Amino acid sequence: MTIRVLIADDQEMVRTGFRMIVDSQPDMEVVGEAADGAEAVEQARRLRPDVCLFDIRMPKMDGVEATRLLAGPSVDDPLRVVIVTTFDMDEYVYGALRGGAVGFLLKDSGPALLVEAVRAAANGEALVSPSITVRLLEQLAAPAARTAAQPREPLTERELEVVRLVARGRTNDEIAGELFVSLSTVKTHLGSVHRKLGTRNRAETAAWAWESGLMG
């Protein structure tokens, strides 16, 4: 399958660079471009791409608001949005992840990480720039930040193990290897975790793990 990608950035040079990177991959293609947030939302709803690459600061509507409209808690069929920006300010990171983004990259992360983030998003996984991850997780682990909602049903010990590994950035394949279970078993556990926590993706599940104090 070909991963269909929408690019939204107000700088034409950036859009051109991203297009070249994405289109150079045998399993990806750019299906649309937008120069502002409002156009990005319109194209995303019309084209239904597999992955959206959004900048934060755009005219008419910023990337956080565009993400919320396409992937937020009130969206029935959310799209997969990866934020790619030059700004790593905490309010942008939190706003994007709370708005439903499944990835957050800095523009200087390099082509390889961009491609990896697109594939991760298409597979229902999440990728956050390594330079952001440590700071983000440290803040989520702080006692003052522990505002996570209680699960609808108690998680089993195995489900808690899966959540901890998700919060440490492990992929499904890596989780299966560490727990000595099949890939399908991991996916089953994750489905149960999402249902009990009310989360819709790995980023939200990881945030819950750190906010709840599960990671210590």
Disulfide bonds with the S-S distance in Angstrom:
none
